[in-house]
Amino acid sequence: MSKGLQNLYQAVQLFRDLDPELQTQTVVCFLLIADARDDLPMRDLQTALNMPSSSTSRNVAALSRRHRLGRAGLDLVEAYEDLADRRFKRVHLTPKGKALRARIQSLMG
């Protein structure tokens, strides 16, 4: 296996270690949030994912402290009401999410 593919495999394994059944779209959701320079508006995330708002919210919930239906989530991101306009939400990485981003970045060089 080439070095690049080996690094990608190891990065995917980090997510599988957190949840072996984690969906690819949830991983992509995390990566988009992790790559944002600042807290990301949910509607920008929805646009980038090209998903309905319900799917975006479901993926963010899986990455948050509390998953839908009251189950424990992965605690990698946090969503909160935008203080400038409470109709909207923003999302950012938690300390655990920042640690995962750092591990992925070190693998990918």
C-alpha positions in Angstrom: 0.0 0.0 0.0 1.3 3.4 -0.9 2.2 5.9 1.9 -0.6 8.2 1.0 -3.2 5.4 1.0 -1.7 4.0 4.2 -2.1 7.4 5.9 -5.7 7.7 4.7 -6.4 4.2 6.0 -5.0 5.1 9.4 -7.1 8.3 9.5 -10.2 6.3 8.7 -9.3 3.9 11.4 -9.4 6.8 13.9 -13.1 7.2 13.1 -13.7 3.5 13.2 -12.1 3.3 16.7 -14.7 5.9 17.8 -17.7 4.1 16.2 -17.3 1.1 13.9 -20.6 1.9 12.3 -20.0 5.6 11.6 -21.3 6.7 8.2 -19.1 8.3 5.6 -21.3 11.4 5.5 -20.8 11.9 9.2 -17.0 11.7 8.7 -17.2 14.2 5.9 -19.3 16.5 8.1 -16.6 16.3 10.8 -13.9 17.1 8.2 -15.7 20.2 6.9 -16.2 21.5 10.5 -12.6 20.7 11.3 -11.4 22.6 8.2 -13.4 25.7 9.0 -11.3 28.7 10.1 -14.0 29.8 12.5 -17.3 28.5 13.9 -19.3 27.3 10.9 -22.9 28.3 10.3 -25.1 25.2 10.0 -26.5 26.4 6.7 -23.0 26.7 5.2 -22.3 23.1 6.4 -25.6 22.0 4.8 -24.6 23.7 1.5 -21.2 22.1 1.6 -22.6 18.7 2.3 -25.3 19.1 -0.3 -27.8 17.6 2.1 -31.2 18.6 3.5 -31.1 20.4 6.9 -32.5 17.3 8.6 -29.6 15.2 7.4 -27.1 17.8 8.4 -28.6 18.1 11.8 -28.6 14.3 12.2 -24.9 14.1 11.3 -24.0 17.0 13.7 -26.0 15.3 16.4 -24.0 12.1 15.9 -20.8 14.1 16.3 -22.1 16.0 19.4 -22.2 15.1 23.0 -25.8 13.8 22.8 -26.9 11.9 19.8 -30.6 11.8 18.7 -32.9 9.7 20.8 -30.8 10.6 23.9 -27.9 8.3 23.1 -24.4 9.4 23.9 -22.7 11.0 20.9 -19.0 11.3 20.0 -18.5 14.7 21.6 -16.4 15.9 18.7 -18.4 19.0 17.8 -20.8 21.4 19.6 -23.7 23.3 18.0 -25.1 26.4 19.5 -27.5 29.2 18.7 -26.0 32.1 16.7 -26.0 35.0 19.2 -26.5 37.5 16.4 -29.6 35.7 15.1 -31.0 32.9 17.3 -32.9 31.4 14.3 -29.6 30.0 13.1 -27.0 27.6 14.6 -23.3 27.5 14.4 -21.0 24.6 15.0 -17.3 24.2 16.2 -15.0 21.5 17.4 -14.8 20.5 21.1 -11.4 19.8 22.7 -11.9 16.1 21.8 -12.6 17.1 18.2 -9.6 19.4 18.0 -7.4 16.5 19.3 -8.8 14.2 16.6 -8.2 16.9 13.9 -4.6 17.1 15.1 -4.1 13.4 14.9 -5.5 13.3 11.4 -3.3 16.2 10.3 -0.2 14.5 11.7 -1.1 11.4 9.7 -1.7 13.2 6.5 1.5 15.3 6.8 
